[in-house]
Amino acid sequence: MKLVALETLRPAFQPNVCMVLLHTDEGLTGLGEAYFSPTAVEAYLHDSAAPLVLGQDDLGPERLAGLLEPYVGYQGGGIEKRALGAIDIALWDLLGKRAELPVAELLGGPVRDDIRIYNTCAGPGYVSQTARQHSSNWGLGTTGRYEDLRAFLTRPAELTEDLLAQGVTGMKVWPFDSYAEASRGTEITPIDLADGLRVIEQIRSVAGPADMAIMVELHGLWSRPAATRICQALAPYEPYWVEDPLRGDAVDAFARLAADVDVPVATGETCVGTRGFLPLLRTGAIDVVTVDTQWTGGITHARKVAALAETFGVPLAPHDCTGPVSFAACCHLVLSQPNGLIQETVRAFLHTWYGELVDGLPEVADGTVRLSRRPGLGVDLADRMNAPDVARRVTRL
């Protein structure tokens, strides 16, 4: 089996997504995906990656991961890594289709039939326009049933009740971000701290820690003193974790923070590969690894991160707030790893634009997610991706 074409698709209705198709001479197609800066990723895929992969007849993801590793751009989740992560995911999809097995089986087999999920309380338009993590990119102009970001900011108790009614027992919110933007993360005033805590208080007025796990996202926007103050204020509400209180490369600051606060700390969506995670794990400062399967370079690298975390006794909760193919890859990963803890979902995405891009998503119901028995990742492009507003580019052997 030989790779004979690399194809990319960029839908105008979801401008941060770049779908990647790898075509073989046997008629099989592997599906991957990159998120953020899609035109730049597309250019790298066709100009730099395609000449290396087309014509290859040994399609082992591990071998091609080594072949594609860039000379520069390997330390962060930039254009090179996101492009190569998309190829890697597509290669695993191909491998599964050729073997007629789900990817989870190729990773050693599922160690559980399903796993608990939590809902990241975004809306359908969240971070859909640019790669910036900023309130200007929250998509708050949208309305409708699943505008969960506006809901957690304005009516968190009602949102909590709605999630519980669907069987969802975990929710992620980020009520402090706008204050980080105002101070550039250097400090948080008592008034702003109290206003952010109001969201958490109202969630807890409806559900205690046994009924609803609260993940508080800080998006790495804060200085260590400010993050410490927020974490200390959150402790009485027993958050399931506080996520990315600092940037993932602030290793020494994480160690100091962990010594000063009494809340579980999660991080990892912007960390890359085992070398990105090892210094953090050595400090003992992180309690949950939230690796992004696509941004870290694909399933090949993400499974190594999962194994590394397991050696340190740290559970795995893959990040998913990007696209549907990456979500499927996350589910195959977390269900096949013994330290899999919980899977992030975004119901606003699942119930809106995910279904416009692909068919065959993992089943999310009653607060859990499970895989189908379909080979590969189990997802295929939806008919909507044949529309004229989808930009298509192909490089052939």
Secondary structure in CASP SS format (residue, H / E / C, confidence):
PFRMAT SS
TARGET T0000
AUTHOR 0000-0000-0000
METHOD secondary structure of the structure
MODEL  1
M C 1.00
K C 1.00
L E 1.00
V E 1.00
A E 1.00
L E 1.00
E E 1.00
T E 1.00
L E 1.00
R E 1.00
P E 1.00
A C 1.00
F C 1.00
Q C 1.00
P C 1.00
N C 1.00
V E 1.00
C E 1.00
M E 1.00
V E 1.00
L E 1.00
L E 1.00
H E 1.00
T E 1.00
D C 1.00
E C 1.00
G C 1.00
L C 1.00
T E 1.00
G E 1.00
L E 1.00
G E 1.00
E E 1.00
A E 1.00
Y E 1.00
F C 1.00
S C 1.00
P H 1.00
T H 1.00
A H 1.00
V H 1.00
E H 1.00
A H 1.00
Y H 1.00
L H 1.00
H H 1.00
D H 1.00
S H 1.00
A H 1.00
A H 1.00
P H 1.00
L H 1.00
V H 1.00
L C 1.00
G C 1.00
Q C 1.00
D C 1.00
D C 1.00
L C 1.00
G C 1.00
P H 1.00
E H 1.00
R H 1.00
L H 1.00
A H 1.00
G H 1.00
L H 1.00
L H 1.00
E C 1.00
P C 1.00
Y C 1.00
V C 1.00
G C 1.00
Y C 1.00
Q C 1.00
G C 1.00
G C 1.00
G C 1.00
I H 1.00
E H 1.00
K H 1.00
R H 1.00
A H 1.00
L H 1.00
G H 1.00
A H 1.00
I H 1.00
D H 1.00
I H 1.00
A H 1.00
L H 1.00
W H 1.00
D H 1.00
L H 1.00
L H 1.00
G H 1.00
K H 1.00
R H 1.00
A H 1.00
E C 1.00
L C 1.00
P E 1.00
V H 1.00
A H 1.00
E H 1.00
L H 1.00
L C 1.00
G C 1.00
G C 1.00
P C 1.00
V C 1.00
R C 1.00
D C 1.00
D E 1.00
I E 1.00
R E 1.00
I E 1.00
Y E 1.00
N E 1.00
T E 1.00
C C 1.00
A C 1.00
G C 1.00
P C 1.00
G C 1.00
Y C 1.00
V C 1.00
S C 1.00
Q C 1.00
T C 1.00
A C 1.00
R C 1.00
Q C 1.00
H C 1.00
S H 1.00
S H 1.00
N H 1.00
W C 1.00
G C 1.00
L C 1.00
G C 1.00
T C 1.00
T C 1.00
G C 1.00
R C 1.00
Y C 1.00
E C 1.00
D H 1.00
L H 1.00
R H 1.00
A H 1.00
F H 1.00
L H 1.00
T H 1.00
R C 1.00
P H 1.00
A H 1.00
E H 1.00
L H 1.00
T H 1.00
E H 1.00
D H 1.00
L H 1.00
L H 1.00
A H 1.00
Q C 1.00
G C 1.00
V C 1.00
T C 1.00
G E 1.00
M E 1.00
K E 1.00
V E 1.00
W C 1.00
P C 1.00
F C 1.00
D H 1.00
S H 1.00
Y H 1.00
A H 1.00
E H 1.00
A H 1.00
S H 1.00
R C 1.00
G C 1.00
T C 1.00
E C 1.00
I C 1.00
T C 1.00
P H 1.00
I H 1.00
D H 1.00
L H 1.00
A H 1.00
D H 1.00
G H 1.00
L H 1.00
R H 1.00
V H 1.00
I H 1.00
E H 1.00
Q H 1.00
I H 1.00
R H 1.00
S H 1.00
V H 1.00
A C 1.00
G C 1.00
P C 1.00
A C 1.00
D C 1.00
M C 1.00
A E 1.00
I E 1.00
M E 1.00
V E 1.00
E E 1.00
L C 1.00
H C 1.00
G C 1.00
L C 1.00
W C 1.00
S C 1.00
R H 1.00
P H 1.00
A H 1.00
A H 1.00
T H 1.00
R H 1.00
I H 1.00
C H 1.00
Q H 1.00
A H 1.00
L H 1.00
A H 1.00
P H 1.00
Y H 1.00
E C 1.00
P C 1.00
Y C 1.00
W E 1.00
V E 1.00
E E 1.00
D C 1.00
P C 1.00
L C 1.00
R C 1.00
G C 1.00
D C 1.00
A C 1.00
V H 1.00
D H 1.00
A H 1.00
F H 1.00
A H 1.00
R H 1.00
L H 1.00
A H 1.00
A H 1.00
D H 1.00
V C 1.00
D C 1.00
V C 1.00
P C 1.00
V E 1.00
A E 1.00
T E 1.00
G C 1.00
E C 1.00
T C 1.00
C C 1.00
V C 1.00
G H 1.00
T H 1.00
R H 1.00
G H 1.00
F H 1.00
L H 1.00
P H 1.00
L H 1.00
L H 1.00
R H 1.00
T H 1.00
G C 1.00
A C 1.00
I C 1.00
D C 1.00
V E 1.00
V E 1.00
T C 1.00
V C 1.00
D E 1.00
T C 1.00
Q C 1.00
W C 1.00
T C 1.00
G C 1.00
G C 1.00
I H 1.00
T H 1.00
H H 1.00
A H 1.00
R H 1.00
K H 1.00
V H 1.00
A H 1.00
A H 1.00
L H 1.00
A H 1.00
E H 1.00
T H 1.00
F C 1.00
G C 1.00
V C 1.00
P C 1.00
L E 1.00
A C 1.00
P C 1.00
H E 1.00
D C 1.00
C C 1.00
T C 1.00
G C 1.00
P H 1.00
V H 1.00
S H 1.00
F H 1.00
A H 1.00
A H 1.00
C H 1.00
C H 1.00
H H 1.00
L H 1.00
V H 1.00
L H 1.00
S H 1.00
Q C 1.00
P C 1.00
N C 1.00
G E 1.00
L C 1.00
I C 1.00
Q E 1.00
E E 1.00
T E 1.00
V C 1.00
R H 1.00
A H 1.00
F H 1.00
L H 1.00
H C 1.00
T C 1.00
W C 1.00
Y H 1.00
G H 1.00
E H 1.00
L H 1.00
V E 1.00
D E 1.00
G C 1.00
L C 1.00
P C 1.00
E E 1.00
V E 1.00
A E 1.00
D C 1.00
G C 1.00
T E 1.00
V E 1.00
R E 1.00
L C 1.00
S C 1.00
R C 1.00
R C 1.00
P C 1.00
G E 1.00
L C 1.00
G C 1.00
V C 1.00
D E 1.00
L E 1.00
A C 1.00
D H 1.00
R H 1.00
M H 1.00
N H 1.00
A C 1.00
P C 1.00
D C 1.00
V E 1.00
A E 1.00
R E 1.00
R E 1.00
V E 1.00
T E 1.00
R E 1.00
L C 1.00
END
